[in-house]
Amino acid sequence: MKKLLIAILLLTSLVLTGCETETDPIIPVDPKVSSLDKEDLTSDYVSWYGRHQTVGDYEYFYHTATGFKVNFTGRIVDITLSLSDKNNDIYFSLAKDDESLLDGEVLVLSEEMQTFQITFDTYDDHQIQLVKRSEPEDGVTSLVSLVTNGEFNKITEDTTAPHFLLIGASGISGHGALGNEGQRRTTENSSSLHSFGYLTAVQFGGTYEFVSNSGWGLAFGFNDTSGQVNINKAYDYIGIDANQDIVDVLYDHSVVPDIIIVNIGGNDYTSVINKLSGFAKEDKVNEFKNTVAEFILKLREDAPNAHIFWTITTGSLNGTAAASVFGLLDPADQAFVHMVIIKNVGEDGDPEGADNHCSYFTHQRSADLIAAAILEFTSLTKTE
């Protein structure tokens, strides 16, 4: 009788479940990610600053102040970087957890392939930021891999942070900013993270993207007096290489800036315009002005809600020329274009930097002037 009862109960169970037994659903679990390379370098585990592109298995980044951030649970991360077409050692700033990049450790990339081991005192949740301080002309850099003794964690971006586009030449690139008067420029004494562009962006908790290189002009500069390779053109491409050629890959401008800071034109004058006279000089001045107009309208089209802060020093000839162009803009464009006078080399008794460029002290003063203009013309507020 007992066996018959069990059989009846089993049959009833099969009928009610369609001849299947009920089981708990399988919940997928993300696998532990302890190494990142190839396509992983542009995944949700790596957050990039600035322009970058995949070439083969590496992630290339050309402009100064370009780099990345990763979050992980562990104690150790190995960062492998590549350097090609080397002209100088490449300097990076490394920030751990809540540390500022300005206070972080300095790493020097000098070999074709080099691994840096970053360690923490505790096995815990940590963050690493690595940002290049050197310029495109110093060498071509790429990220090869990231490896931890724990696991990497996906990053959720802060979409509320204002994005700063920083455009220019040696001034905004921090050429010689950490050096002293009479010294030549080196990658050790230069740092875009100690220049007024970056120093302005961090006051507002902003993300940042550079298009700059020493010696370059808006229309023509020391790198190319013919006007074939210039910042006006570089703006539309992914980067500049160590030969000071524009990398022939178009940039999609998918990251739209809220603030654009421009510091350009000095090299146009010192390398070309000031060496001419008469009609030849007048022609080049007009060419420069036309390029200013073209560039401003291009920026306005790509980022119609961004305020443009065009920085000059007192008595600047290129600034006077640019101002004459701004006065001819449509009122709707003029409302978004502002000229800001920043500090010159050694002004206010500040020490000079290397290679007759501004020191870090002067860059800080200029950053405060630009920040004041941003507060005046936009609704942004400082975070520090």
MARROKOL-801888 format. One record per residue (C-alpha): residue number from 1; residue in three letters; x, y, z. Coordinates in Angstrom, 1 decimal. Layout:
<pts>
+-----+--------+--------+--------+--------+
| num | residu |      u |      v |      w |
+-----+--------+--------+--------+--------+
| NUM |    ALA |      X |      Y |      Z |
...
+-----+--------+--------+--------+--------+
</pts>
This chain:
<pts>
+-----+--------+--------+--------+--------+
| num | residu |      u |      v |      w |
+-----+--------+--------+--------+--------+
|   1 |    MET |    0.0 |    0.0 |    0.0 |
|   2 |    LYS |    2.8 |    2.4 |    0.8 |
|   3 |    LYS |    4.6 |    1.7 |   -2.5 |
|   4 |    LEU |    1.3 |    2.3 |   -4.4 |
|   5 |    LEU |    0.9 |    5.7 |   -2.6 |
|   6 |    ILE |    4.4 |    6.8 |   -3.6 |
|   7 |    ALA |    3.8 |    5.8 |   -7.2 |
|   8 |    ILE |    0.6 |    7.8 |   -7.3 |
|   9 |    LEU |    2.3 |   10.9 |   -5.9 |
|  10 |    LEU |    5.2 |   10.7 |   -8.4 |
|  11 |    LEU |    2.8 |   10.3 |  -11.3 |
|  12 |    THR |    0.8 |   13.4 |  -10.1 |
|  13 |    SER |    4.0 |   15.4 |   -9.9 |
|  14 |    LEU |    5.0 |   14.6 |  -13.4 |
|  15 |    VAL |    1.6 |   15.5 |  -14.8 |
|  16 |    LEU |    1.6 |   18.9 |  -13.0 |
|  17 |    THR |    5.1 |   19.8 |  -14.2 |
|  18 |    GLY |    4.8 |   18.6 |  -17.8 |
|  19 |    CYS |    7.2 |   15.6 |  -17.1 |
|  20 |    GLU |    9.9 |   18.1 |  -15.8 |
|  21 |    THR |   11.2 |   18.7 |  -12.3 |
|  22 |    GLU |   11.4 |   22.3 |  -11.1 |
|  23 |    THR |   14.9 |   23.7 |  -10.5 |
|  24 |    ASP |   16.3 |   27.1 |   -9.4 |
|  25 |    PRO |   17.2 |   29.4 |  -12.4 |
|  26 |    ILE |   20.9 |   29.8 |  -13.2 |
|  27 |    ILE |   22.2 |   33.3 |  -12.4 |
|  28 |    PRO |   25.2 |   34.3 |  -14.5 |
|  29 |    VAL |   28.2 |   35.5 |  -12.6 |
|  30 |    ASP |   30.8 |   37.9 |  -14.1 |
|  31 |    PRO |   34.1 |   36.0 |  -14.3 |
|  32 |    LYS |   37.0 |   37.4 |  -12.4 |
|  33 |    VAL |   39.0 |   39.8 |  -14.6 |
|  34 |    SER |   42.6 |   39.9 |  -13.5 |
|  35 |    SER |   44.2 |   41.0 |  -16.8 |
|  36 |    LEU |   43.3 |   43.5 |  -19.5 |
|  37 |    ASP |   44.8 |   43.6 |  -23.0 |
|  38 |    LYS |   43.9 |   44.0 |  -26.7 |
|  39 |    GLU |   40.2 |   44.9 |  -27.0 |
|  40 |    ASP |   39.8 |   44.9 |  -23.2 |
|  41 |    LEU |   41.8 |   48.2 |  -23.1 |
|  42 |    THR |   38.7 |   50.0 |  -24.4 |
|  43 |    SER |   36.2 |   48.1 |  -22.3 |
|  44 |    ASP |   34.1 |   49.2 |  -19.3 |
|  45 |    TYR |   37.1 |   48.4 |  -17.1 |
|  46 |    VAL |   39.3 |   51.3 |  -18.4 |
|  47 |    SER |   38.3 |   55.0 |  -18.5 |
|  48 |    TRP |   40.4 |   57.2 |  -20.8 |
|  49 |    TYR |   41.3 |   60.8 |  -20.7 |
|  50 |    GLY |   41.8 |   62.4 |  -24.1 |
|  51 |    ARG |   42.1 |   61.0 |  -27.6 |
|  52 |    HIS |   43.3 |   57.5 |  -28.2 |
|  53 |    GLN |   43.0 |   54.7 |  -30.9 |
|  54 |    THR |   43.5 |   51.0 |  -31.2 |
|  55 |    VAL |   46.4 |   49.9 |  -33.5 |
|  56 |    GLY |   46.9 |   46.2 |  -33.6 |
|  57 |    ASP |   46.9 |   44.9 |  -30.0 |
|  58 |    TYR |   47.9 |   48.2 |  -28.3 |
|  59 |    GLU |   46.0 |   51.4 |  -27.4 |
|  60 |    TYR |   47.8 |   54.4 |  -28.7 |
|  61 |    PHE |   47.6 |   57.9 |  -27.1 |
|  62 |    TYR |   49.6 |   60.8 |  -28.5 |
|  63 |    HIS |   48.7 |   64.1 |  -27.0 |
|  64 |    THR |   50.0 |   65.3 |  -23.7 |
|  65 |    ALA |   47.7 |   64.9 |  -20.6 |
|  66 |    THR |   46.2 |   61.8 |  -22.2 |
|  67 |    GLY |   45.9 |   58.7 |  -20.0 |
|  68 |    PHE |   43.5 |   56.4 |  -18.2 |
|  69 |    LYS |   41.9 |   55.3 |  -14.9 |
|  70 |    VAL |   41.2 |   51.8 |  -13.6 |
|  71 |    ASN |   39.5 |   50.5 |  -10.4 |
|  72 |    PHE |   40.4 |   47.1 |   -8.9 |
|  73 |    THR |   40.2 |   45.0 |   -5.8 |
|  74 |    GLY |   43.7 |   43.8 |   -4.9 |
|  75 |    ARG |   47.1 |   45.1 |   -3.9 |
|  76 |    ILE |   49.2 |   45.1 |   -7.1 |
|  77 |    VAL |   48.8 |   46.3 |  -10.7 |
|  78 |    ASP |   51.4 |   45.8 |  -13.4 |
|  79 |    ILE |   51.2 |   48.4 |  -16.2 |
|  80 |    THR |   53.0 |   47.7 |  -19.4 |
|  81 |    LEU |   53.6 |   50.6 |  -21.8 |
|  82 |    SER |   55.2 |   50.8 |  -25.2 |
|  83 |    LEU |   57.4 |   53.7 |  -26.6 |
|  84 |    SER |   58.2 |   54.0 |  -30.3 |
|  85 |    ASP |   59.9 |   56.7 |  -32.3 |
|  86 |    LYS |   61.6 |   57.9 |  -29.1 |
|  87 |    ASN |   63.1 |   61.4 |  -29.1 |
|  88 |    ASN |   63.1 |   61.8 |  -25.3 |
|  89 |    ASP |   62.1 |   59.9 |  -22.2 |
|  90 |    ILE |   58.4 |   60.1 |  -21.5 |
|  91 |    TYR |   57.2 |   61.3 |  -18.1 |
|  92 |    PHE |   53.9 |   60.3 |  -16.5 |
|  93 |    SER |   52.1 |   61.2 |  -13.3 |
|  94 |    LEU |   50.6 |   58.4 |  -11.3 |
|  95 |    ALA |   47.8 |   59.0 |   -8.7 |
|  96 |    LYS |   46.6 |   56.3 |   -6.2 |
|  97 |    ASP |   43.1 |   56.3 |   -4.8 |
|  98 |    ASP |   42.1 |   59.9 |   -4.0 |
|  99 |    GLU |   45.6 |   61.3 |   -4.5 |
| 100 |    SER |   46.0 |   64.3 |   -6.9 |
| 101 |    LEU |   48.0 |   63.8 |  -10.1 |
| 102 |    LEU |   50.0 |   66.8 |   -9.1 |
| 103 |    ASP |   51.0 |   65.0 |   -5.9 |
| 104 |    GLY |   51.5 |   61.6 |   -7.4 |
| 105 |    GLU |   54.5 |   59.6 |   -8.2 |
| 106 |    VAL |   56.4 |   60.3 |  -11.4 |
| 107 |    LEU |   57.1 |   57.4 |  -13.8 |
| 108 |    VAL |   59.6 |   57.6 |  -16.6 |
| 109 |    LEU |   59.2 |   55.5 |  -19.7 |
| 110 |    SER |   62.5 |   55.1 |  -21.4 |
| 111 |    GLU |   62.4 |   51.6 |  -23.0 |
| 112 |    GLU |   60.6 |   50.3 |  -26.1 |
| 113 |    MET |   58.6 |   48.1 |  -23.7 |
| 114 |    GLN |   58.4 |   48.7 |  -20.0 |
| 115 |    THR |   56.4 |   47.3 |  -17.1 |
| 116 |    PHE |   55.7 |   49.4 |  -14.0 |
| 117 |    GLN |   54.5 |   47.6 |  -10.9 |
| 118 |    ILE |   52.2 |   49.7 |   -8.7 |
| 119 |    THR |   51.7 |   48.4 |   -5.1 |
| 120 |    PHE |   49.4 |   49.3 |   -2.2 |
| 121 |    ASP |   49.7 |   48.5 |    1.5 |
| 122 |    THR |   46.4 |   46.7 |    1.6 |
| 123 |    TYR |   44.5 |   44.2 |   -0.4 |
| 124 |    ASP |   41.3 |   46.3 |   -0.9 |
| 125 |    ASP |   39.4 |   48.4 |   -3.4 |
| 126 |    HIS |   41.8 |   50.9 |   -5.1 |
| 127 |    GLN |   42.0 |   53.3 |   -8.0 |
| 128 |    ILE |   44.9 |   54.2 |  -10.3 |
| 129 |    GLN |   45.2 |   57.1 |  -12.7 |
| 130 |    LEU |   48.2 |   57.3 |  -15.1 |
| 131 |    VAL |   48.5 |   60.5 |  -17.3 |
| 132 |    LYS |   51.2 |   61.5 |  -19.7 |
| 133 |    ARG |   53.0 |   64.8 |  -19.0 |
| 134 |    SER |   55.2 |   64.8 |  -22.1 |
| 135 |    GLU |   54.3 |   66.1 |  -25.6 |
| 136 |    PRO |   53.6 |   64.2 |  -28.8 |
| 137 |    GLU |   57.0 |   65.2 |  -30.3 |
| 138 |    ASP |   58.8 |   63.3 |  -27.5 |
| 139 |    GLY |   57.7 |   59.8 |  -28.6 |
| 140 |    VAL |   54.7 |   57.7 |  -29.5 |
| 141 |    THR |   53.2 |   55.9 |  -26.5 |
| 142 |    SER |   50.7 |   53.1 |  -26.1 |
| 143 |    LEU |   49.2 |   50.9 |  -23.4 |
| 144 |    VAL |   49.9 |   47.2 |  -23.8 |
| 145 |    SER |   48.3 |   45.5 |  -20.8 |
| 146 |    LEU |   47.2 |   45.8 |  -17.2 |
| 147 |    VAL |   47.5 |   42.9 |  -14.8 |
| 148 |    THR |   46.5 |   42.7 |  -11.1 |
| 149 |    ASN |   46.8 |   40.1 |   -8.3 |
| 150 |    GLY |   43.1 |   40.6 |   -7.6 |
| 151 |    GLU |   40.4 |   41.7 |  -10.1 |
| 152 |    PHE |   39.5 |   44.8 |  -12.1 |
| 153 |    ASN |   36.1 |   46.4 |  -11.5 |
| 154 |    LYS |   33.9 |   48.1 |  -14.1 |
| 155 |    ILE |   33.9 |   51.9 |  -14.0 |
| 156 |    THR |   30.8 |   54.1 |  -14.0 |
| 157 |    GLU |   31.5 |   57.5 |  -15.5 |
| 158 |    ASP |   30.5 |   60.7 |  -13.9 |
| 159 |    THR |   28.4 |   62.3 |  -16.7 |
| 160 |    THR |   27.9 |   65.5 |  -14.8 |
| 161 |    ALA |   31.6 |   66.6 |  -14.9 |
| 162 |    PRO |   32.3 |   69.4 |  -17.4 |
| 163 |    HIS |   34.6 |   68.5 |  -20.2 |
| 164 |    PHE |   37.5 |   70.8 |  -21.1 |
| 165 |    LEU |   39.1 |   70.9 |  -24.6 |
| 166 |    LEU |   42.5 |   72.5 |  -24.3 |
| 167 |    ILE |   44.1 |   73.7 |  -27.5 |
| 168 |    GLY |   47.5 |   75.4 |  -28.1 |
| 169 |    ALA |   51.3 |   75.1 |  -28.3 |
| 170 |    SER |   54.1 |   75.2 |  -25.8 |
| 171 |    GLY |   52.3 |   77.5 |  -23.3 |
| 172 |    ILE |   49.3 |   75.3 |  -22.7 |
| 173 |    SER |   51.6 |   72.1 |  -22.9 |
| 174 |    GLY |   53.6 |   73.2 |  -19.8 |
| 175 |    HIS |   56.9 |   73.6 |  -21.8 |
| 176 |    GLY |   59.6 |   74.2 |  -19.2 |
| 177 |    ALA |   57.1 |   74.8 |  -16.4 |
| 178 |    LEU |   59.1 |   72.9 |  -13.8 |
| 179 |    GLY |   62.5 |   74.3 |  -14.9 |
| 180 |    ASN |   64.5 |   77.3 |  -14.1 |
| 181 |    GLU |   65.6 |   80.4 |  -15.9 |
| 182 |    GLY |   68.5 |   79.6 |  -18.3 |
| 183 |    GLN |   67.8 |   75.9 |  -18.5 |
| 184 |    ARG |   66.9 |   74.2 |  -21.8 |
| 185 |    ARG |   63.5 |   72.4 |  -22.1 |
| 186 |    THR |   63.5 |   68.7 |  -21.2 |
| 187 |    THR |   60.7 |   66.2 |  -20.6 |
| 188 |    GLU |   61.7 |   66.2 |  -16.9 |
| 189 |    ASN |   61.2 |   69.9 |  -16.4 |
| 190 |    SER |   58.0 |   70.1 |  -18.6 |
| 191 |    SER |   54.5 |   69.1 |  -17.6 |
| 192 |    SER |   51.0 |   69.8 |  -19.1 |
| 193 |    LEU |   49.6 |   68.9 |  -15.6 |
| 194 |    HIS |   51.4 |   72.0 |  -14.3 |
| 195 |    SER |   50.1 |   74.3 |  -17.0 |
| 196 |    PHE |   47.2 |   76.8 |  -16.8 |
| 197 |    GLY |   44.9 |   74.7 |  -19.0 |
| 198 |    TYR |   44.9 |   71.6 |  -16.8 |
| 199 |    LEU |   45.0 |   73.7 |  -13.6 |
| 200 |    THR |   41.8 |   75.4 |  -14.7 |
| 201 |    ALA |   40.0 |   72.2 |  -15.5 |
| 202 |    VAL |   40.7 |   70.6 |  -12.1 |
| 203 |    GLN |   39.3 |   73.7 |  -10.3 |
| 204 |    PHE |   35.9 |   72.6 |  -11.8 |
| 205 |    GLY |   36.4 |   68.9 |  -11.4 |
| 206 |    GLY |   36.5 |   68.6 |  -15.1 |
| 207 |    THR |   37.6 |   66.0 |  -17.6 |
| 208 |    TYR |   40.1 |   67.1 |  -20.2 |
| 209 |    GLU |   41.3 |   66.6 |  -23.7 |
| 210 |    PHE |   44.4 |   68.2 |  -25.2 |
| 211 |    VAL |   45.3 |   69.2 |  -28.8 |
| 212 |    SER |   48.7 |   70.8 |  -28.5 |
| 213 |    ASN |   52.4 |   70.6 |  -29.2 |
| 214 |    SER |   55.3 |   73.0 |  -28.7 |
| 215 |    GLY |   56.3 |   75.1 |  -31.7 |
| 216 |    TRP |   52.9 |   74.7 |  -33.5 |
| 217 |    GLY |   50.8 |   77.6 |  -34.8 |
| 218 |    LEU |   47.2 |   78.0 |  -35.7 |
| 219 |    ALA |   48.0 |   78.6 |  -39.4 |
| 220 |    PHE |   51.8 |   78.1 |  -39.4 |
| 221 |    GLY |   54.6 |   77.7 |  -36.8 |
| 222 |    PHE |   58.1 |   76.6 |  -36.1 |
| 223 |    ASN |   57.1 |   73.0 |  -37.0 |
| 224 |    ASP |   55.9 |   74.1 |  -40.5 |
| 225 |    THR |   56.3 |   77.6 |  -41.8 |
| 226 |    SER |   54.4 |   76.6 |  -45.0 |
| 227 |    GLY |   51.1 |   76.2 |  -43.2 |
| 228 |    GLN |   50.4 |   72.6 |  -44.3 |
| 229 |    VAL |   50.6 |   71.1 |  -40.8 |
| 230 |    ASN |   49.0 |   73.2 |  -38.0 |
| 231 |    ILE |   46.7 |   73.1 |  -35.0 |
| 232 |    ASN |   43.7 |   74.1 |  -37.1 |
| 233 |    LYS |   44.2 |   70.8 |  -39.0 |
| 234 |    ALA |   45.4 |   68.7 |  -36.0 |
| 235 |    TYR |   42.1 |   69.5 |  -34.2 |
| 236 |    ASP |   40.3 |   67.2 |  -36.6 |
| 237 |    TYR |   42.6 |   64.2 |  -36.2 |
| 238 |    ILE |   43.4 |   61.7 |  -33.5 |
| 239 |    GLY |   46.9 |   62.9 |  -32.7 |
| 240 |    ILE |   50.4 |   64.2 |  -33.6 |
| 241 |    ASP |   53.3 |   61.8 |  -33.9 |
| 242 |    ALA |   57.0 |   62.1 |  -32.9 |
| 243 |    ASN |   58.0 |   63.4 |  -36.3 |
| 244 |    GLN |   55.5 |   66.2 |  -35.8 |
| 245 |    ASP |   53.2 |   64.9 |  -38.5 |
| 246 |    ILE |   49.4 |   64.6 |  -38.0 |
| 247 |    VAL |   48.3 |   61.0 |  -37.5 |
| 248 |    ASP |   46.1 |   60.3 |  -40.5 |
| 249 |    VAL |   43.0 |   59.1 |  -38.5 |
| 250 |    LEU |   40.0 |   61.4 |  -38.2 |
| 251 |    TYR |   38.7 |   62.2 |  -34.7 |
| 252 |    ASP |   34.9 |   61.8 |  -34.4 |
| 253 |    HIS |   34.5 |   64.6 |  -31.8 |
| 254 |    SER |   32.0 |   62.4 |  -30.0 |
| 255 |    VAL |   33.0 |   63.9 |  -26.6 |
| 256 |    VAL |   31.5 |   67.4 |  -26.8 |
| 257 |    PRO |   33.3 |   70.0 |  -24.6 |
| 258 |    ASP |   31.6 |   72.4 |  -22.3 |
| 259 |    ILE |   34.6 |   74.7 |  -22.1 |
| 260 |    ILE |   37.3 |   75.3 |  -24.7 |
| 261 |    ILE |   40.5 |   77.0 |  -23.7 |
| 262 |    VAL |   42.7 |   78.2 |  -26.6 |
| 263 |    ASN |   46.3 |   79.5 |  -26.4 |
| 264 |    ILE |   47.7 |   79.8 |  -29.9 |
| 265 |    GLY |   49.1 |   82.3 |  -32.4 |
| 266 |    GLY |   52.5 |   83.2 |  -30.9 |
| 267 |    ASN |   54.4 |   80.8 |  -33.1 |
| 268 |    ASP |   52.5 |   82.1 |  -36.2 |
| 269 |    TYR |   54.0 |   85.5 |  -35.6 |
| 270 |    THR |   57.5 |   84.7 |  -34.3 |
| 271 |    SER |   58.2 |   82.0 |  -36.9 |
| 272 |    VAL |   56.6 |   83.7 |  -40.0 |
| 273 |    ILE |   54.8 |   87.0 |  -39.7 |
| 274 |    ASN |   57.3 |   89.0 |  -37.8 |
| 275 |    LYS |   60.0 |   88.1 |  -40.3 |
| 276 |    LEU |   58.2 |   89.7 |  -43.2 |
| 277 |    SER |   57.4 |   93.3 |  -44.1 |
| 278 |    GLY |   55.1 |   95.2 |  -46.5 |
| 279 |    PHE |   52.5 |   93.4 |  -48.5 |
| 280 |    ALA |   54.0 |   90.0 |  -47.8 |
| 281 |    LYS |   53.5 |   90.5 |  -44.1 |
| 282 |    GLU |   50.0 |   91.9 |  -44.6 |
| 283 |    ASP |   49.0 |   88.8 |  -46.6 |
| 284 |    LYS |   50.2 |   86.5 |  -43.8 |
| 285 |    VAL |   48.4 |   88.5 |  -41.2 |
| 286 |    ASN |   45.2 |   88.2 |  -43.2 |
| 287 |    GLU |   45.8 |   84.5 |  -43.6 |
| 288 |    PHE |   46.1 |   84.2 |  -39.9 |
| 289 |    LYS |   42.9 |   86.1 |  -39.3 |
| 290 |    ASN |   41.1 |   84.0 |  -41.8 |
| 291 |    THR |   42.3 |   80.9 |  -40.0 |
| 292 |    VAL |   41.1 |   82.3 |  -36.7 |
| 293 |    ALA |   37.6 |   82.8 |  -38.2 |
| 294 |    GLU |   37.6 |   79.3 |  -39.7 |
| 295 |    PHE |   38.7 |   77.8 |  -36.5 |
| 296 |    ILE |   36.2 |   79.6 |  -34.3 |
| 297 |    LEU |   33.3 |   78.7 |  -36.5 |
| 298 |    LYS |   34.5 |   75.1 |  -36.6 |
| 299 |    LEU |   34.6 |   74.9 |  -32.8 |
| 300 |    ARG |   31.1 |   76.6 |  -32.6 |
| 301 |    GLU |   29.7 |   74.0 |  -35.1 |
| 302 |    ASP |   31.1 |   71.0 |  -33.2 |
| 303 |    ALA |   30.2 |   72.3 |  -29.7 |
| 304 |    PRO |   27.5 |   75.0 |  -30.1 |
| 305 |    ASN |   26.9 |   75.2 |  -26.3 |
| 306 |    ALA |   30.6 |   75.4 |  -25.3 |
| 307 |    HIS |   32.1 |   78.7 |  -24.2 |
| 308 |    ILE |   35.5 |   79.5 |  -25.9 |
| 309 |    PHE |   38.1 |   81.3 |  -23.8 |
| 310 |    TRP |   40.9 |   82.6 |  -26.1 |
| 311 |    THR |   43.9 |   83.4 |  -24.0 |
| 312 |    ILE |   46.5 |   86.0 |  -24.8 |
| 313 |    THR |   49.2 |   88.0 |  -23.0 |
| 314 |    THR |   49.3 |   91.8 |  -22.7 |
| 315 |    GLY |   50.4 |   93.5 |  -25.9 |
| 316 |    SER |   50.2 |   90.3 |  -28.0 |
| 317 |    LEU |   50.1 |   91.0 |  -31.7 |
| 318 |    ASN |   48.4 |   87.7 |  -32.4 |
| 319 |    GLY |   45.8 |   88.6 |  -29.7 |
| 320 |    THR |   45.1 |   91.9 |  -31.4 |
| 321 |    ALA |   44.6 |   90.2 |  -34.7 |
| 322 |    ALA |   42.3 |   87.6 |  -33.2 |
| 323 |    ALA |   40.3 |   90.2 |  -31.3 |
| 324 |    SER |   39.6 |   92.0 |  -34.7 |
| 325 |    VAL |   38.1 |   88.8 |  -36.0 |
| 326 |    PHE |   35.9 |   88.2 |  -32.9 |
| 327 |    GLY |   34.4 |   91.7 |  -33.4 |
| 328 |    LEU |   33.1 |   90.5 |  -36.8 |
| 329 |    LEU |   31.4 |   87.4 |  -35.6 |
| 330 |    ASP |   27.7 |   87.0 |  -35.5 |
| 331 |    PRO |   26.3 |   88.2 |  -32.1 |
| 332 |    ALA |   25.1 |   84.7 |  -31.4 |
| 333 |    ASP |   28.7 |   83.5 |  -31.8 |
| 334 |    GLN |   30.2 |   86.4 |  -29.9 |
| 335 |    ALA |   28.2 |   85.5 |  -26.8 |
| 336 |    PHE |   30.2 |   82.3 |  -26.6 |
| 337 |    VAL |   33.7 |   83.7 |  -27.4 |
| 338 |    HIS |   35.7 |   85.4 |  -24.7 |
| 339 |    MET |   39.2 |   86.8 |  -24.7 |
| 340 |    VAL |   41.2 |   86.4 |  -21.4 |
| 341 |    ILE |   44.5 |   88.1 |  -20.7 |
| 342 |    ILE |   46.8 |   85.8 |  -18.8 |
| 343 |    LYS |   50.2 |   86.3 |  -17.3 |
| 344 |    ASN |   53.5 |   86.6 |  -19.3 |
| 345 |    VAL |   56.8 |   85.0 |  -18.4 |
| 346 |    GLY |   58.2 |   86.4 |  -15.2 |
| 347 |    GLU |   55.2 |   88.7 |  -14.6 |
| 348 |    ASP |   54.5 |   89.8 |  -11.0 |
| 349 |    GLY |   58.1 |   88.9 |  -10.1 |
| 350 |    ASP |   57.5 |   85.2 |  -10.7 |
| 351 |    PRO |   60.5 |   83.1 |  -11.4 |
| 352 |    GLU |   60.9 |   82.1 |  -15.1 |
| 353 |    GLY |   60.7 |   78.5 |  -16.2 |
| 354 |    ALA |   63.0 |   76.8 |  -18.6 |
| 355 |    ASP |   63.6 |   77.9 |  -22.2 |
| 356 |    ASN |   62.1 |   81.4 |  -21.6 |
| 357 |    HIS |   58.6 |   79.9 |  -20.7 |
| 358 |    CYS |   56.3 |   80.5 |  -17.8 |
| 359 |    SER |   57.0 |   78.7 |  -14.5 |
| 360 |    TYR |   54.5 |   76.7 |  -12.6 |
| 361 |    PHE |   53.9 |   79.7 |  -10.4 |
| 362 |    THR |   52.8 |   81.8 |  -13.3 |
| 363 |    HIS |   50.6 |   79.0 |  -14.7 |
| 364 |    GLN |   48.8 |   79.0 |  -11.4 |
| 365 |    ARG |   48.1 |   82.7 |  -11.6 |
| 366 |    SER |   46.9 |   82.4 |  -15.2 |
| 367 |    ALA |   44.6 |   79.4 |  -14.3 |
| 368 |    ASP |   42.9 |   81.6 |  -11.6 |
| 369 |    LEU |   42.3 |   84.4 |  -14.2 |
| 370 |    ILE |   40.7 |   81.9 |  -16.6 |
| 371 |    ALA |   38.6 |   80.3 |  -13.8 |
| 372 |    ALA |   37.3 |   83.8 |  -12.9 |
| 373 |    ALA |   36.2 |   84.3 |  -16.5 |
| 374 |    ILE |   34.5 |   80.9 |  -16.6 |
| 375 |    LEU |   32.6 |   81.8 |  -13.4 |
| 376 |    GLU |   31.5 |   85.1 |  -15.0 |
| 377 |    PHE |   30.3 |   83.8 |  -18.3 |
| 378 |    THR |   29.0 |   80.3 |  -17.4 |
| 379 |    SER |   26.9 |   78.6 |  -14.7 |
| 380 |    LEU |   29.8 |   76.3 |  -13.6 |
| 381 |    THR |   30.9 |   76.3 |  -10.1 |
| 382 |    LYS |   34.3 |   75.3 |   -8.6 |
| 383 |    THR |   34.7 |   72.0 |   -6.8 |
| 384 |    GLU |   37.8 |   73.1 |   -4.9 |
+-----+--------+--------+--------+--------+
</pts>
